[in-house]
Amino acid sequence: MKKLVSIFLVALLTFTLSACNNSEQSSGSAGKKSKDHYVFGYTSMTQNNPFFQVLEKSIREKVEANGDKLITTNPAMNVELQINQIEDLISQGIDAIFLNPVDWEGIRPALVMLEEANIPIINYDTEVKDFKYVTAFVGSDNKNAGRVDGEDLVKRFPNGGKIVVLDSPTMNSVNDRIAGFMEAIKGKNFDIVAQQDAKGDLQTALGITEDILQAHSDIVAIMGGNDPTALGALAAVKAANKTNIVIYGVDGSPDAKAAIKEDGPLVGTGAQSPISIGQQSADVAYKVLKGEKFEKRTPVETFLINKDNVDKYGTDEWQ
């Protein structure tokens, strides 16, 4: 009888210990999803661009409203610095990261480090090339943003003409915009006399455009991969007094909208909303961390802003 009781007690103790262990594992897993407070990392290709300043503010407002913390870095268009900064964010124990790459291919080492650290990646605005590392993507329909510029150009110049394209091959968002623009003008008698990398930068675009204008006096339009590029081209066109050239950008920035309202060479921008991108990125991040269902890709609407509708969106703030 004593032997049977002993066997029973041993079995009961084993079951109890097993149950405790299982309970601790379940609690630990659930606890990670239901932390009281989260720490997020944020990195963009550059915080010197007003677009990313507004986007970061949009994320920060949501994060801090929940009592959480956002650590912001600024690699200033240096991919090596961005990788180092991400490594530092990992060491600070971030729970997730909002990531926009300086170089959509060159960022790969950081993606590998984040995966090894089991940190979710909310890739926003510009996709990374190694998309398998990404938890979720939130960004504008960039192809459409370029397409609406191209469609407007075709309406203005139905017979075509010589044009310039200022792109930025390391930025996949710009690649998509230029692809959409090219699709819109295909077969419409436009001759691209120059296509150069303006690096998404106003000063770079200004210098490149000055050189192009000296070599080509008869161009009818310049397509910029973003608004800073378009504004750089605008400065060069104004300095050269080339009033018959039209310029397009992509972003819908306050400065671009103000230039459009002036009824000068800058006639259109494929508009996006950094506010919406930021808000939706934050929403997705919380769903990921809390184990809720989320969309792998969240597209954000893009549309043309020109003289006809610029007053609707205003020139003081982003839409």
N, C-alpha and C positions, 0 to 999 in steps of 0.2 A: 504494500500500500504506500509506504514511504517513498519507494522507488518511483511509483506512478506519480505521486505528488511532485517529486523532484523534477521528473521529466516535464510535467505540466508547467511548473514554474520557469524552467529553462526556456521552454517554447514560448511562454507568455512574455518573458523578458526579451527574447530575440525579436518577437513581433513588435513589441513596444519600441525598442531601439530602432528597428527598421522604419516604423511609422514616423518616429521623430525625425530621422534622417530625411525621409521623403518630404515631410512637412517643411523642413528647413530649406531644401532645394527649391520647392515650389514657392516658398515665401521670398527667397532670395531673387528668383526670377521675376516674380510679381513686383517686388520692391524696386527693382531697376526701372520698371515701367511706370511706377507710381511714386517717383521721388517727389519730395516736397518742392525742391528747387533744382533747376537745370542750369548748366553753364554752356553757352554756345560760343563757337568761334565764327568769325566773319572775315572773309578775304575776297577782295575784288581785284581786277587787273590794276586799278589805280583809284585811290580816293581823291585824286586831284580833278576828276571829272564830276561835274555837278549831278549827272545822272546817277552815279553810284553813291554820292552823298545823300541824295533824296531816298534812294533805295535802302541804304543802311539805316537811315532815320526811321523809315517805315517798319523795318524789322525790329529795331531797337524799341520802338514804342510798344509793340505787341509783347516783346519779351519782358520788358521791365514792368509792364502792366500786370504780368503774371508773377512778379516778384523774382524773376530770374535774371541772369547776367549775360551780357553780350560782350565778348572781347574782340575788338576790331583791329585789324592790321592794314598796312598800306605798303604793298610791294613796289608801287610806282613804276609799273611796266617792266619789272625785273623778275624773270621767272625763277632764277636761282634764289633770290631773296624771298620770293613767295614760298618756295619749298622749305627754306629754313624757318620762316615764320610759322608755317603749318606744323613743322616738327616741334616748335616751341609751344604751340597751342595744345598739341597732344600731351606734352609734358605737364601742362597746366590742368589736365584732367577734364577736357571738354566732353560733353555728352553727345554733341552733334556739331557739324560745321556747315555753314553757308559758303559755297565755293564758286567763284567765278575766275576762270584761269587767265593768267597773262598769256600763256601759250597753250593752246588746246592739246598739243602733243607733248610738249616739254614738261607738263605738270605731272606726268605719270609717276615719278618717284614718290610724290606726295600722296597720290591716290593709293599706292601700295602700302605706305606707312599707315594711312588711315584705316585701310582694310585690316591690317595686322593688329591695329589697336581696337578693332571692332567699333569704330566710330561712324555713324551714318553720315552720308554725304548728300546734302541738299544742293545740287548743282543748279545755279540760276543764270539766266540771261544768255550765257554762252556755253554750249555743250563741250565737254571734254571728249577727246577722240576715243579713249578707252572707257566707253560708256558702261561696261560691265561692272565697273567699280562703284557706279552711282546708285544711290538708294532711290532718289527721285529727282526729277528735273522740272523747274518752273521757269518759263521764259516766253518772250514775245514770239509771235509768228513772224520771224525775221524775213523769211522768203517773201511773204506778202508785203512787208514793209518796203522792200525794194521794188516789188512788182508794181505797187500803186504809183511810185515815182516814175517808173518806166511807162506805164499807161498814160500818165499825164504828159510826159515828154512826147509821146506819139501823137497825142491830140494837138499839141502846140506846133509840132513839126511833122505834118503828115507826109512830107516828101523826104524826110530823113535829114542827114547832115553829119558833119564831123563832130565827134564828141570825145570827152576825156573821162576816164574812170579812175578814181582815187580809192584804192582798196586797202586791206590790211590782212594778208594771208594767215597770220598767226591767230587771228580772231575768227572763230568759226561763225559767230553771229554776223560778222561783216561778210564772210564768204557766202552765207545764205542770202543776205540782202542783195549782194551783187548778182548771185545766181537768179534771183527773182526778177531783178532789173533786166538782166540779159534775156530772160525768157519773154519779157514784155516787149522788148524792142526787136526781137529776132525777125528777120525778113522784112524789116521796115526801112531799109536803106540807110541805116546809121553806120558810119565808119569810125571805129575806135582808133584814134590816131596816137593815143598815149594811155597806158594803164600802169600806174605806179603805186607803190606801198607808201601811204601817208601815215601809217602807224596809228591811225585814229587820233592824231594830234594836230591841233590848230597851227602851231608854228611850223611843223613839218609840212603840212598841206600848203601853207602860204608860200614857203620857199619852192616847193615842187611846182606849184601853179605858176609862179613868176617865170620859171624856166620854160615851162610848156607854152606859155603865152608868147614868149619870144620866138619859139620855134614854129608855132602854129597860130597864125593870125585870123584864121577863118573858122574856128570851132563855134558851134552853136550852143553846146551844153556841157556841164561838168556834173558828174554823179559822185557824191561823197558817201563813203561807207557809214559815216555817222555825222552828227551835227557839228562837232568840233572841226572835222575835216571840211565840211561845207562852209563853215564860217572862215576858215583859213583861206579857202579858195575865193570866198567873197571879198576878203581884204585885198587879195592880189588882183582880182578883177577890177575892183574899185580904183586901186592905185594905178592900174593900166588904162583906166577910163574906157573899159570894154563894156559898154552898156547894152550890147545886143546879145550877151551870153546869159543863159539861164542856168541856175545852180540848184541841185537837189541834195538833201541830207536825209538822215534817219535818226530819229529820237523824239522830236517834238519838244525840244528844250525851250525854255523861256526866251533865250537869246535868239534862237532860230525863228521862233514865232514873231518876235519883235522885228526881225529883219524882213520877214514875209509881209508883215503889216506895212512896212515902209514902201512896198510896191517896187522893190529894186530887183537885182539879179537873182537873189535867193527866192525861188517861187514855190517851193514845196518841201515837205519833210514827211517821211513815213513815220507816223507818230506811234509811240508806245507809252506805257505808263509804269514808271519805276515804283510808284506808290502801290499799284496793284501787284506787281511782281514781288515786292517786299512783303506785303501782307499775306499773299498766298504762299510764299515760301515759308513764312513763319507758321502758318496753319498746317502745312504739310509736315513740317519738322515735329510739331507737337503730336500729330497723329502717329508718326513713326515711333517716337519715344514712348507713347502710351499704348502701343500695340494695336492701334485702331486701323481700319482700312484706309488706304490712300491710293491716289492715282500715281502711276509711275511717271507719267508726263502730264503737266498742267499747262496748256497753251493760253497765252494772254493776247487779247485782240490787238491788232494794229490797223491803222487807217491813215489816209492822206489828210494833212492839214495844208491848206493853201489860202490864198487871199479871200476866197469865198466863205470860208468857215473859221478863220483864225480868231475872229472876235468871240466866237462861241466858247473857245477854249482859253482865251485870255493870254496875256504875255508876261504875267508876273510870276506864275507858278507852273509846275508840272501838272498834267492831267492824271 
